[in-house]
Every structure is written in C-alpha cells, then in structure tokens.
Amino acid sequence: MLNLLLTTTNGAVHAEYYLTLFNLVYSVGALAAGVVGAIAWYNSKRPVGWEDRARPSFIPAIKTMSEDA
C-alpha cells in the first residue's frame, strides 16, 4: 500500500512513465512511416536506373485508377 502511495505522489515516476510512452509512440510512428514509405516507393514510377527492378514479394501491389482502365 505504501509503495502505491509513493509511486502515485512521486513526480519522477510520472516523468519516467511519460518519457517511456513518448519513446514508444515515437518509435512506432517512425516504423510506420518507414513501412508506408517502402510500400509507396515500390509501387511508384521508378526513377532513372530503377526501371527494371522487380517489386519484392512482401510489398503488396496497389492498383491505381489508370491501371484499371
């Protein structure tokens, strides 16, 4: 009971908790940005020198309206 009281009133514990949450959100966001960027890169028009490269098997193919017509 005393340990619970000390952790709820101690500002340093709250600061460490929020710092951990911030780092978790920051890391997940960076990972998501990398995954979305990789999918967009492999599904976009290739820049010069990359035209003949094949899409990796783990990247999903995204159909655009111009490909449907």
PQR file of N, CA, C, O and H, with PARSE charges and radii, in Angstrom:
ATOM      1  N   MET A   1       0.827  -1.192   0.000 -0.4000 1.5000
ATOM      2  CA  MET A   1       0.000   0.000   0.000 -0.0000 2.0000
ATOM      3  C   MET A   1       0.870   1.253   0.000  0.5500 1.7000
ATOM      4  O   MET A   1       0.584   2.215  -0.713 -0.5500 1.4000
ATOM      5  N   LEU A   2       1.923   1.236   0.795 -0.4000 1.5000
ATOM      6  CA  LEU A   2       2.815   2.392   0.862 -0.0000 2.0000
ATOM      7  C   LEU A   2       3.536   2.596  -0.467  0.5500 1.7000
ATOM      8  O   LEU A   2       3.753   3.730  -0.895 -0.5500 1.4000
ATOM      9  H   LEU A   2       2.156   0.455   1.374  0.4000 1.0000
ATOM     10  N   ASN A   3       3.907   1.490  -1.119 -0.4000 1.5000
ATOM     11  CA  ASN A   3       4.582   1.590  -2.410 -0.0000 2.0000
ATOM     12  C   ASN A   3       3.671   2.251  -3.455  0.5500 1.7000
ATOM     13  O   ASN A   3       4.134   3.069  -4.250 -0.5500 1.4000
ATOM     14  H   ASN A   3       3.731   0.569  -0.772  0.4000 1.0000
ATOM     15  N   LEU A   4       2.394   1.902  -3.455 -0.4000 1.5000
ATOM     16  CA  LEU A   4       1.440   2.518  -4.363 -0.0000 2.0000
ATOM     17  C   LEU A   4       1.305   4.010  -4.093  0.5500 1.7000
ATOM     18  O   LEU A   4       1.230   4.812  -5.024 -0.5500 1.4000
ATOM     19  H   LEU A   4       2.018   1.238  -2.809  0.4000 1.0000
ATOM     20  N   LEU A   5       1.274   4.376  -2.820 -0.4000 1.5000
ATOM     21  CA  LEU A   5       1.175   5.783  -2.450 -0.0000 2.0000
ATOM     22  C   LEU A   5       2.408   6.559  -2.904  0.5500 1.7000
ATOM     23  O   LEU A   5       2.293   7.678  -3.404 -0.5500 1.4000
ATOM     24  H   LEU A   5       1.335   3.724  -2.064  0.4000 1.0000
ATOM     25  N   LEU A   6       3.573   5.969  -2.732 -0.4000 1.5000
ATOM     26  CA  LEU A   6       4.807   6.646  -3.118 -0.0000 2.0000
ATOM     27  C   LEU A   6       4.908   6.808  -4.637  0.5500 1.7000
ATOM     28  O   LEU A   6       5.379   7.841  -5.113 -0.5500 1.4000
ATOM     29  H   LEU A   6       3.666   5.060  -2.326  0.4000 1.0000
ATOM     30  N   THR A   7       4.474   5.807  -5.399 -0.4000 1.5000
ATOM     31  CA  THR A   7       4.583   5.910  -6.851 -0.0000 2.0000
ATOM     32  C   THR A   7       3.574   6.892  -7.434  0.5500 1.7000
ATOM     33  O   THR A   7       3.837   7.498  -8.473 -0.5500 1.4000
ATOM     34  H   THR A   7       4.092   4.968  -5.011  0.4000 1.0000
ATOM     35  N   THR A   8       2.428   7.059  -6.788 -0.4000 1.5000
ATOM     36  CA  THR A   8       1.435   7.996  -7.312 -0.0000 2.0000
ATOM     37  C   THR A   8       1.753   9.437  -6.945  0.5500 1.7000
ATOM     38  O   THR A   8       1.287  10.357  -7.617 -0.5500 1.4000
ATOM     39  H   THR A   8       2.214   6.566  -5.944  0.4000 1.0000
ATOM     40  N   THR A   9       2.533   9.652  -5.897 -0.4000 1.5000
ATOM     41  CA  THR A   9       2.856  11.021  -5.491 -0.0000 2.0000
ATOM     42  C   THR A   9       4.235  11.463  -5.948  0.5500 1.7000
ATOM     43  O   THR A   9       4.573  12.642  -5.837 -0.5500 1.4000
ATOM     44  H   THR A   9       2.911   8.905  -5.351  0.4000 1.0000
ATOM     45  N   ASN A  10       5.035  10.540  -6.459 -0.4000 1.5000
ATOM     46  CA  ASN A  10       6.394  10.863  -6.866 -0.0000 2.0000
ATOM     47  C   ASN A  10       6.393  11.373  -8.304  0.5500 1.7000
ATOM     48  O   ASN A  10       6.013  10.639  -9.217 -0.5500 1.4000
ATOM     49  H   ASN A  10       4.760   9.583  -6.549  0.4000 1.0000
ATOM     50  N   GLY A  11       6.809  12.611  -8.516 -0.4000 1.5000
ATOM     51  CA  GLY A  11       6.823  13.203  -9.847 -0.0000 2.0000
ATOM     52  C   GLY A  11       7.809  12.552 -10.787  0.5500 1.7000
ATOM     53  O   GLY A  11       7.575  12.499 -11.994 -0.5500 1.4000
ATOM     54  H   GLY A  11       7.117  13.208  -7.775  0.4000 1.0000
ATOM     55  N   ALA A  12       8.924  12.049 -10.243 -0.4000 1.5000
ATOM     56  CA  ALA A  12       9.937  11.417 -11.088 -0.0000 2.0000
ATOM     57  C   ALA A  12       9.408  10.143 -11.728  0.5500 1.7000
ATOM     58  O   ALA A  12       9.770   9.820 -12.859 -0.5500 1.4000
ATOM     59  H   ALA A  12       9.114  12.093  -9.262  0.4000 1.0000
ATOM     60  N   VAL A  13       8.562   9.423 -11.022 -0.4000 1.5000
ATOM     61  CA  VAL A  13       7.983   8.197 -11.583 -0.0000 2.0000
ATOM     62  C   VAL A  13       7.064   8.548 -12.744  0.5500 1.7000
ATOM     63  O   VAL A  13       7.071   7.862 -13.766 -0.5500 1.4000
ATOM     64  H   VAL A  13       8.268   9.685 -10.103  0.4000 1.0000
ATOM     65  N   HIS A  14       6.271   9.611 -12.597 -0.4000 1.5000
ATOM     66  CA  HIS A  14       5.399  10.041 -13.679 -0.0000 2.0000
ATOM     67  C   HIS A  14       6.210  10.514 -14.880  0.5500 1.7000
ATOM     68  O   HIS A  14       5.850  10.219 -16.020 -0.5500 1.4000
ATOM     69  H   HIS A  14       6.266  10.167 -11.767  0.4000 1.0000
ATOM     70  N   ALA A  15       7.286  11.235 -14.646 -0.4000 1.5000
ATOM     71  CA  ALA A  15       8.124  11.727 -15.741 -0.0000 2.0000
ATOM     72  C   ALA A  15       8.748  10.560 -16.504  0.5500 1.7000
ATOM     73  O   ALA A  15       8.821  10.590 -17.733 -0.5500 1.4000
ATOM     74  H   ALA A  15       7.579  11.476 -13.720  0.4000 1.0000
ATOM     75  N   GLU A  16       9.194   9.544 -15.790 -0.4000 1.5000
ATOM     76  CA  GLU A  16       9.775   8.375 -16.443 -0.0000 2.0000
ATOM     77  C   GLU A  16       8.721   7.618 -17.243  0.5500 1.7000
ATOM     78  O   GLU A  16       9.002   7.124 -18.335 -0.5500 1.4000
ATOM     79  H   GLU A  16       9.135   9.520 -14.792  0.4000 1.0000
ATOM     80  N   TYR A  17       7.512   7.528 -16.702 -0.4000 1.5000
ATOM     81  CA  TYR A  17       6.413   6.853 -17.392 -0.0000 2.0000
ATOM     82  C   TYR A  17       6.070   7.578 -18.689  0.5500 1.7000
ATOM     83  O   TYR A  17       5.912   6.938 -19.729 -0.5500 1.4000
ATOM     84  H   TYR A  17       7.284   7.930 -15.815  0.4000 1.0000
ATOM     85  N   TYR A  18       5.952   8.899 -18.642 -0.4000 1.5000
ATOM     86  CA  TYR A  18       5.619   9.663 -19.833 -0.0000 2.0000
ATOM     87  C   TYR A  18       6.767   9.650 -20.848  0.5500 1.7000
ATOM     88  O   TYR A  18       6.524   9.664 -22.054 -0.5500 1.4000
ATOM     89  H   TYR A  18       6.080   9.419 -17.797  0.4000 1.0000
ATOM     90  N   LEU A  19       7.983   9.624 -20.379 -0.4000 1.5000
ATOM     91  CA  LEU A  19       9.120   9.523 -21.291 -0.0000 2.0000
ATOM     92  C   LEU A  19       9.110   8.173 -22.009  0.5500 1.7000
ATOM     93  O   LEU A  19       9.417   8.101 -23.199 -0.5500 1.4000
ATOM     94  H   LEU A  19       8.181   9.613 -19.399  0.4000 1.0000
ATOM     95  N   THR A  20       8.763   7.118 -21.301 -0.4000 1.5000
ATOM     96  CA  THR A  20       8.660   5.796 -21.911 -0.0000 2.0000
ATOM     97  C   THR A  20       7.544   5.771 -22.953  0.5500 1.7000
ATOM     98  O   THR A  20       7.722   5.233 -24.046 -0.5500 1.4000
ATOM     99  H   THR A  20       8.514   7.177 -20.334  0.4000 1.0000
ATOM    100  N   LEU A  21       6.397   6.352 -22.611 -0.4000 1.5000
ATOM    101  CA  LEU A  21       5.294   6.416 -23.578 -0.0000 2.0000
ATOM    102  C   LEU A  21       5.673   7.233 -24.809  0.5500 1.7000
ATOM    103  O   LEU A  21       5.353   6.850 -25.933 -0.5500 1.4000
ATOM    104  H   LEU A  21       6.253   6.789 -21.723  0.4000 1.0000
ATOM    105  N   PHE A  22       6.355   8.359 -24.598 -0.4000 1.5000
ATOM    106  CA  PHE A  22       6.791   9.186 -25.718 -0.0000 2.0000
ATOM    107  C   PHE A  22       7.719   8.408 -26.631  0.5500 1.7000
ATOM    108  O   PHE A  22       7.558   8.444 -27.851 -0.5500 1.4000
ATOM    109  H   PHE A  22       6.616   8.671 -23.685  0.4000 1.0000
ATOM    110  N   ASN A  23       8.675   7.714 -26.068 -0.4000 1.5000
ATOM    111  CA  ASN A  23       9.616   6.924 -26.874 -0.0000 2.0000
ATOM    112  C   ASN A  23       8.905   5.806 -27.619  0.5500 1.7000
ATOM    113  O   ASN A  23       9.262   5.496 -28.756 -0.5500 1.4000
ATOM    114  H   ASN A  23       8.805   7.684 -25.077  0.4000 1.0000
ATOM    115  N   LEU A  24       7.912   5.201 -26.999 -0.4000 1.5000
ATOM    116  CA  LEU A  24       7.155   4.134 -27.653 -0.0000 2.0000
ATOM    117  C   LEU A  24       6.372   4.694 -28.837  0.5500 1.7000
ATOM    118  O   LEU A  24       6.401   4.114 -29.923 -0.5500 1.4000
ATOM    119  H   LEU A  24       7.622   5.452 -26.075  0.4000 1.0000
ATOM    120  N   VAL A  25       5.677   5.804 -28.647 -0.4000 1.5000
ATOM    121  CA  VAL A  25       4.900   6.415 -29.725 -0.0000 2.0000
ATOM    122  C   VAL A  25       5.828   6.876 -30.852  0.5500 1.7000
ATOM    123  O   VAL A  25       5.520   6.683 -32.028 -0.5500 1.4000
ATOM    124  H   VAL A  25       5.653   6.275 -27.765  0.4000 1.0000
ATOM    125  N   TYR A  26       6.945   7.475 -30.500 -0.4000 1.5000
ATOM    126  CA  TYR A  26       7.917   7.944 -31.480 -0.0000 2.0000
ATOM    127  C   TYR A  26       8.466   6.770 -32.301  0.5500 1.7000
ATOM    128  O   TYR A  26       8.584   6.873 -33.522 -0.5500 1.4000
ATOM    129  H   TYR A  26       7.195   7.632 -29.545  0.4000 1.0000
ATOM    130  N   SER A  27       8.796   5.677 -31.651 -0.4000 1.5000
ATOM    131  CA  SER A  27       9.347   4.510 -32.335 -0.0000 2.0000
ATOM    132  C   SER A  27       8.322   3.863 -33.258  0.5500 1.7000
ATOM    133  O   SER A  27       8.640   3.513 -34.395 -0.5500 1.4000
ATOM    134  H   SER A  27       8.700   5.593 -30.659  0.4000 1.0000
ATOM    135  N   VAL A  28       7.098   3.703 -32.775 -0.4000 1.5000
ATOM    136  CA  VAL A  28       6.051   3.101 -33.600 -0.0000 2.0000
ATOM    137  C   VAL A  28       5.752   3.993 -34.804  0.5500 1.7000
ATOM    138  O   VAL A  28       5.533   3.489 -35.905 -0.5500 1.4000
ATOM    139  H   VAL A  28       6.840   3.987 -31.852  0.4000 1.0000
ATOM    140  N   GLY A  29       5.741   5.298 -34.610 -0.4000 1.5000
ATOM    141  CA  GLY A  29       5.496   6.221 -35.714 -0.0000 2.0000
ATOM    142  C   GLY A  29       6.601   6.169 -36.754  0.5500 1.7000
ATOM    143  O   GLY A  29       6.327   6.197 -37.954 -0.5500 1.4000
ATOM    144  H   GLY A  29       5.919   5.708 -33.715  0.4000 1.0000
ATOM    145  N   ALA A  30       7.839   6.095 -36.309 -0.4000 1.5000
ATOM    146  CA  ALA A  30       8.962   6.009 -37.244 -0.0000 2.0000
ATOM    147  C   ALA A  30       8.915   4.701 -38.034  0.5500 1.7000
ATOM    148  O   ALA A  30       9.186   4.687 -39.235 -0.5500 1.4000
ATOM    149  H   ALA A  30       8.062   6.073 -35.334  0.4000 1.0000
ATOM    150  N   LEU A  31       8.574   3.614 -37.364 -0.4000 1.5000
ATOM    151  CA  LEU A  31       8.453   2.324 -38.044 -0.0000 2.0000
ATOM    152  C   LEU A  31       7.315   2.353 -39.058  0.5500 1.7000
ATOM    153  O   LEU A  31       7.469   1.866 -40.178 -0.5500 1.4000
ATOM    154  H   LEU A  31       8.354   3.625 -36.388  0.4000 1.0000
ATOM    155  N   ALA A  32       6.180   2.917 -38.674 -0.4000 1.5000
ATOM    156  CA  ALA A  32       5.039   3.008 -39.598 -0.0000 2.0000
ATOM    157  C   ALA A  32       5.384   3.877 -40.804  0.5500 1.7000
ATOM    158  O   ALA A  32       5.014   3.544 -41.930 -0.5500 1.4000
ATOM    159  H   ALA A  32       6.055   3.312 -37.764  0.4000 1.0000
ATOM    160  N   ALA A  33       6.085   4.980 -40.582 -0.4000 1.5000
ATOM    161  CA  ALA A  33       6.481   5.849 -41.694 -0.0000 2.0000
ATOM    162  C   ALA A  33       7.415   5.111 -42.647  0.5500 1.7000
ATOM    163  O   ALA A  33       7.305   5.269 -43.863 -0.5500 1.4000
ATOM    164  H   ALA A  33       6.385   5.250 -39.667  0.4000 1.0000
ATOM    165  N   GLY A  34       8.319   4.320 -42.122 -0.4000 1.5000
ATOM    166  CA  GLY A  34       9.219   3.543 -42.970 -0.0000 2.0000
ATOM    167  C   GLY A  34       8.494   2.489 -43.787  0.5500 1.7000
ATOM    168  O   GLY A  34       8.808   2.285 -44.959 -0.5500 1.4000
ATOM    169  H   GLY A  34       8.409   4.192 -41.134  0.4000 1.0000
ATOM    170  N   VAL A  35       7.527   1.819 -43.178 -0.4000 1.5000
ATOM    171  CA  VAL A  35       6.773   0.781 -43.888 -0.0000 2.0000
ATOM    172  C   VAL A  35       5.907   1.404 -44.974  0.5500 1.7000
ATOM    173  O   VAL A  35       5.890   0.920 -46.106 -0.5500 1.4000
ATOM    174  H   VAL A  35       7.271   1.984 -42.226  0.4000 1.0000
ATOM    175  N   VAL A  36       5.192   2.468 -44.643 -0.4000 1.5000
ATOM    176  CA  VAL A  36       4.346   3.132 -45.637 -0.0000 2.0000
ATOM    177  C   VAL A  36       5.205   3.725 -46.753  0.5500 1.7000
ATOM    178  O   VAL A  36       4.823   3.667 -47.922 -0.5500 1.4000
ATOM    179  H   VAL A  36       5.206   2.861 -43.724  0.4000 1.0000
ATOM    180  N   GLY A  37       6.342   4.284 -46.411 -0.4000 1.5000
ATOM    181  CA  GLY A  37       7.240   4.830 -47.421 -0.0000 2.0000
ATOM    182  C   GLY A  37       7.789   3.759 -48.348  0.5500 1.7000
ATOM    183  O   GLY A  37       7.927   3.987 -49.550 -0.5500 1.4000
ATOM    184  H   GLY A  37       6.652   4.331 -45.462  0.4000 1.0000
ATOM    185  N   ALA A  38       8.103   2.595 -47.799 -0.4000 1.5000
ATOM    186  CA  ALA A  38       8.609   1.497 -48.629 -0.0000 2.0000
ATOM    187  C   ALA A  38       7.534   1.001 -49.591  0.5500 1.7000
ATOM    188  O   ALA A  38       7.815   0.723 -50.757 -0.5500 1.4000
ATOM    189  H   ALA A  38       7.991   2.409 -46.822  0.4000 1.0000
ATOM    190  N   ILE A  39       6.305   0.893 -49.099 -0.4000 1.5000
ATOM    191  CA  ILE A  39       5.208   0.460 -49.971 -0.0000 2.0000
ATOM    192  C   ILE A  39       4.987   1.485 -51.075  0.5500 1.7000
ATOM    193  O   ILE A  39       4.802   1.120 -52.236 -0.5500 1.4000
ATOM    194  H   ILE A  39       6.076   1.119 -48.152  0.4000 1.0000
ATOM    195  N   ALA A  40       5.006   2.758 -50.719 -0.4000 1.5000
ATOM    196  CA  ALA A  40       4.819   3.806 -51.725 -0.0000 2.0000
ATOM    197  C   ALA A  40       5.962   3.813 -52.739  0.5500 1.7000
ATOM    198  O   ALA A  40       5.728   3.997 -53.934 -0.5500 1.4000
ATOM    199  H   ALA A  40       5.156   3.054 -49.776  0.4000 1.0000
ATOM    200  N   TRP A  41       7.186   3.614 -52.275 -0.4000 1.5000
ATOM    201  CA  TRP A  41       8.347   3.628 -53.169 -0.0000 2.0000
ATOM    202  C   TRP A  41       8.261   2.507 -54.200  0.5500 1.7000
ATOM    203  O   TRP A  41       8.470   2.737 -55.391 -0.5500 1.4000
ATOM    204  H   TRP A  41       7.376   3.464 -51.305  0.4000 1.0000
ATOM    205  N   TYR A  42       7.954   1.293 -53.744 -0.4000 1.5000
ATOM    206  CA  TYR A  42       7.940   0.161 -54.661 -0.0000 2.0000
ATOM    207  C   TYR A  42       6.720   0.159 -55.573  0.5500 1.7000
ATOM    208  O   TYR A  42       6.725  -0.530 -56.594 -0.5500 1.4000
ATOM    209  H   TYR A  42       7.784   1.106 -52.776  0.4000 1.0000
ATOM    210  N   ASN A  43       5.687   0.904 -55.237 -0.4000 1.5000
ATOM    211  CA  ASN A  43       4.505   0.978 -56.092 -0.0000 2.0000
ATOM    212  C   ASN A  43       4.487   2.221 -56.962  0.5500 1.7000
ATOM    213  O   ASN A  43       3.548   2.410 -57.735 -0.5500 1.4000
ATOM    214  H   ASN A  43       5.683   1.463 -54.408  0.4000 1.0000
ATOM    215  N   SER A  44       5.487   3.066 -56.861 -0.4000 1.5000
ATOM    216  CA  SER A  44       5.518   4.295 -57.647 -0.0000 2.0000
ATOM    217  C   SER A  44       6.268   4.066 -58.958  0.5500 1.7000
ATOM    218  O   SER A  44       6.838   3.001 -59.193 -0.5500 1.4000
ATOM    219  H   SER A  44       6.250   2.913 -56.234  0.4000 1.0000
ATOM    220  N   LYS A  45       6.248   5.097 -59.802 -0.4000 1.5000
ATOM    221  CA  LYS A  45       7.036   5.049 -61.027 -0.0000 2.0000
ATOM    222  C   LYS A  45       8.506   5.095 -60.633  0.5500 1.7000
ATOM    223  O   LYS A  45       8.912   5.927 -59.822 -0.5500 1.4000
ATOM    224  H   LYS A  45       5.784   5.962 -59.611  0.4000 1.0000
ATOM    225  N   ARG A  46       9.282   4.220 -61.194 -0.4000 1.5000
ATOM    226  CA  ARG A  46      10.688   4.103 -60.809 -0.0000 2.0000
ATOM    227  C   ARG A  46      11.520   5.273 -61.337  0.5500 1.7000
ATOM    228  O   ARG A  46      11.310   5.726 -62.462 -0.5500 1.4000
ATOM    229  H   ARG A  46       8.952   3.544 -61.853  0.4000 1.0000
ATOM    230  N   PRO A  47      12.452   5.756 -60.538 -0.5600 1.5000
ATOM    231  CA  PRO A  47      13.361   6.785 -61.033  0.2800 2.0000
ATOM    232  C   PRO A  47      14.382   6.182 -62.013  0.5500 1.7000
ATOM    233  O   PRO A  47      14.455   4.965 -62.177 -0.5500 1.4000
ATOM    234  N   VAL A  48      15.147   7.035 -62.641 -0.4000 1.5000
ATOM    235  CA  VAL A  48      16.127   6.603 -63.642 -0.0000 2.0000
ATOM    236  C   VAL A  48      17.101   5.608 -63.008  0.5500 1.7000
ATOM    237  O   VAL A  48      17.675   5.873 -61.951 -0.5500 1.4000
ATOM    238  H   VAL A  48      15.088   8.024 -62.508  0.4000 1.0000
ATOM    239  N   GLY A  49      17.275   4.478 -63.658 -0.4000 1.5000
ATOM    240  CA  GLY A  49      18.177   3.446 -63.172 -0.0000 2.0000
ATOM    241  C   GLY A  49      17.481   2.346 -62.391  0.5500 1.7000
ATOM    242  O   GLY A  49      18.074   1.297 -62.143 -0.5500 1.4000
ATOM    243  H   GLY A  49      16.809   4.263 -64.516  0.4000 1.0000
ATOM    244  N   TRP A  50      16.227   2.568 -61.999 -0.4000 1.5000
ATOM    245  CA  TRP A  50      15.490   1.577 -61.212 -0.0000 2.0000
ATOM    246  C   TRP A  50      14.324   0.988 -62.005  0.5500 1.7000
ATOM    247  O   TRP A  50      13.534   0.228 -61.444 -0.5500 1.4000
ATOM    248  H   TRP A  50      15.745   3.421 -62.201  0.4000 1.0000
ATOM    249  N   GLU A  51      14.191   1.316 -63.304 -0.4000 1.5000
ATOM    250  CA  GLU A  51      13.020   0.899 -64.060 -0.0000 2.0000
ATOM    251  C   GLU A  51      12.886  -0.615 -64.165  0.5500 1.7000
ATOM    252  O   GLU A  51      11.770  -1.135 -64.158 -0.5500 1.4000
ATOM    253  H   GLU A  51      14.833   1.933 -63.760  0.4000 1.0000
ATOM    254  N   ASP A  52      14.007  -1.332 -64.261 -0.4000 1.5000
ATOM    255  CA  ASP A  52      13.946  -2.776 -64.471 -0.0000 2.0000
ATOM    256  C   ASP A  52      13.926  -3.580 -63.172  0.5500 1.7000
ATOM    257  O   ASP A  52      13.938  -4.810 -63.215 -0.5500 1.4000
ATOM    258  H   ASP A  52      14.913  -0.909 -64.267  0.4000 1.0000
ATOM    259  N   ARG A  53      13.896  -2.922 -62.041 -0.4000 1.5000
ATOM    260  CA  ARG A  53      13.880  -3.638 -60.761 -0.0000 2.0000
ATOM    261  C   ARG A  53      12.498  -4.223 -60.492  0.5500 1.7000
ATOM    262  O   ARG A  53      11.481  -3.588 -60.773 -0.5500 1.4000
ATOM    263  H   ARG A  53      13.886  -1.922 -62.007  0.4000 1.0000
ATOM    264  N   ALA A  54      12.469  -5.426 -59.950 -0.4000 1.5000
ATOM    265  CA  ALA A  54      11.200  -6.078 -59.624 -0.0000 2.0000
ATOM    266  C   ALA A  54      10.776  -5.702 -58.205  0.5500 1.7000
ATOM    267  O   ALA A  54      11.609  -5.419 -57.345 -0.5500 1.4000
ATOM    268  H   ALA A  54      13.295  -5.942 -59.722  0.4000 1.0000
ATOM    269  N   ARG A  55       9.477  -5.706 -57.987 -0.4000 1.5000
ATOM    270  CA  ARG A  55       8.941  -5.422 -56.655 -0.0000 2.0000
ATOM    271  C   ARG A  55       9.188  -6.642 -55.763  0.5500 1.7000
ATOM    272  O   ARG A  55       8.958  -7.770 -56.198 -0.5500 1.4000
ATOM    273  H   ARG A  55       8.800  -5.936 -58.686  0.4000 1.0000
ATOM    274  N   PRO A  56       9.652  -6.439 -54.522 -0.5600 1.5000
ATOM    275  CA  PRO A  56       9.831  -7.576 -53.609  0.2800 2.0000
ATOM    276  C   PRO A  56       8.493  -8.255 -53.323  0.5500 1.7000
ATOM    277  O   PRO A  56       7.443  -7.617 -53.399 -0.5500 1.4000
ATOM    278  N   SER A  57       8.528  -9.524 -53.000 -0.4000 1.5000
ATOM    279  CA  SER A  57       7.299 -10.289 -52.801 -0.0000 2.0000
ATOM    280  C   SER A  57       6.512  -9.838 -51.570  0.5500 1.7000
ATOM    281  O   SER A  57       5.305 -10.066 -51.506 -0.5500 1.4000
ATOM    282  H   SER A  57       9.381 -10.042 -52.939  0.4000 1.0000
ATOM    283  N   PHE A  58       7.163  -9.205 -50.594 -0.4000 1.5000
ATOM    284  CA  PHE A  58       6.457  -8.804 -49.378 -0.0000 2.0000
ATOM    285  C   PHE A  58       5.777  -7.442 -49.500  0.5500 1.7000
ATOM    286  O   PHE A  58       5.093  -7.012 -48.571 -0.5500 1.4000
ATOM    287  H   PHE A  58       8.145  -9.019 -50.646  0.4000 1.0000
ATOM    288  N   ILE A  59       5.954  -6.759 -50.631 -0.4000 1.5000
ATOM    289  CA  ILE A  59       5.306  -5.462 -50.872 -0.0000 2.0000
ATOM    290  C   ILE A  59       4.011  -5.705 -51.647  0.5500 1.7000
ATOM    291  O   ILE A  59       4.051  -6.273 -52.739 -0.5500 1.4000
ATOM    292  H   ILE A  59       6.510  -7.108 -51.386  0.4000 1.0000
ATOM    293  N   PRO A  60       2.860  -5.284 -51.103 -0.5600 1.5000
ATOM    294  CA  PRO A  60       1.597  -5.509 -51.827  0.2800 2.0000
ATOM    295  C   PRO A  60       1.484  -4.611 -53.051  0.5500 1.7000
ATOM    296  O   PRO A  60       1.950  -3.472 -53.040 -0.5500 1.4000
ATOM    297  N   ALA A  61       0.870  -5.122 -54.094 -0.4000 1.5000
ATOM    298  CA  ALA A  61       0.636  -4.339 -55.316 -0.0000 2.0000
ATOM    299  C   ALA A  61      -0.602  -3.483 -55.110  0.5500 1.7000
ATOM    300  O   ALA A  61      -1.644  -3.985 -54.688 -0.5500 1.4000
ATOM    301  H   ALA A  61       0.491  -6.048 -54.103  0.4000 1.0000
ATOM    302  N   ILE A  62      -0.495  -2.208 -55.403 -0.4000 1.5000
ATOM    303  CA  ILE A  62      -1.609  -1.278 -55.258 -0.0000 2.0000
ATOM    304  C   ILE A  62      -2.020  -0.838 -56.654  0.5500 1.7000
ATOM    305  O   ILE A  62      -1.220  -0.270 -57.397 -0.5500 1.4000
ATOM    306  H   ILE A  62       0.351  -1.800 -55.746  0.4000 1.0000
ATOM    307  N   LYS A  63      -3.277  -1.105 -57.003 -0.4000 1.5000
ATOM    308  CA  LYS A  63      -3.778  -0.743 -58.331 -0.0000 2.0000
ATOM    309  C   LYS A  63      -4.297   0.688 -58.288  0.5500 1.7000
ATOM    310  O   LYS A  63      -5.012   1.077 -57.364 -0.5500 1.4000
ATOM    311  H   LYS A  63      -3.926  -1.566 -56.399  0.4000 1.0000
ATOM    312  N   THR A  64      -3.929   1.462 -59.298 -0.4000 1.5000
ATOM    313  CA  THR A  64      -4.416   2.831 -59.402 -0.0000 2.0000
ATOM    314  C   THR A  64      -5.535   2.878 -60.437  0.5500 1.7000
ATOM    315  O   THR A  64      -5.781   1.899 -61.141 -0.5500 1.4000
ATOM    316  H   THR A  64      -3.349   1.146 -60.048  0.4000 1.0000
ATOM    317  N   MET A  65      -6.199   4.001 -60.522 -0.4000 1.5000
ATOM    318  CA  MET A  65      -7.304   4.141 -61.483 -0.0000 2.0000
ATOM    319  C   MET A  65      -6.795   4.066 -62.914  0.5500 1.7000
ATOM    320  O   MET A  65      -7.518   3.583 -63.785 -0.5500 1.4000
ATOM    321  H   MET A  65      -6.000   4.796 -59.950  0.4000 1.0000
ATOM    322  N   SER A  66      -5.579   4.526 -63.191 -0.4000 1.5000
ATOM    323  CA  SER A  66      -5.037   4.486 -64.543 -0.0000 2.0000
ATOM    324  C   SER A  66      -4.714   3.058 -64.982  0.5500 1.7000
ATOM    325  O   SER A  66      -4.722   2.768 -66.178 -0.5500 1.4000
ATOM    326  H   SER A  66      -4.991   4.919 -62.484  0.4000 1.0000
ATOM    327  N   GLU A  67      -4.434   2.169 -64.041 -0.4000 1.5000
ATOM    328  CA  GLU A  67      -4.156   0.771 -64.375 -0.0000 2.0000
ATOM    329  C   GLU A  67      -5.430  -0.021 -64.606  0.5500 1.7000
ATOM    330  O   GLU A  67      -5.412  -1.027 -65.316 -0.5500 1.4000
ATOM    331  H   GLU A  67      -4.428   2.404 -63.069  0.4000 1.0000
ATOM    332  N   ASP A  68      -6.553   0.423 -64.007 -0.4000 1.5000
ATOM    333  CA  ASP A  68      -7.822  -0.283 -64.177 -0.0000 2.0000
ATOM    334  C   ASP A  68      -8.430  -0.054 -65.550  0.5500 1.7000
ATOM    335  O   ASP A  68      -9.111  -0.933 -66.078 -0.5500 1.4000
ATOM    336  H   ASP A  68      -6.568   1.240 -63.430  0.4000 1.0000
ATOM    337  N   ALA A  69      -8.198   1.107 -66.132 -0.4000 1.5000
ATOM    338  CA  ALA A  69      -8.833   1.467 -67.404 -0.0000 2.0000
ATOM    339  C   ALA A  69      -8.189   0.808 -68.584  0.5500 1.7000
ATOM    340  O   ALA A  69      -8.617   1.017 -69.718 -0.5500 1.4000
ATOM    341  H   ALA A  69      -7.645   1.822 -65.702  0.4000 1.0000
TER
END
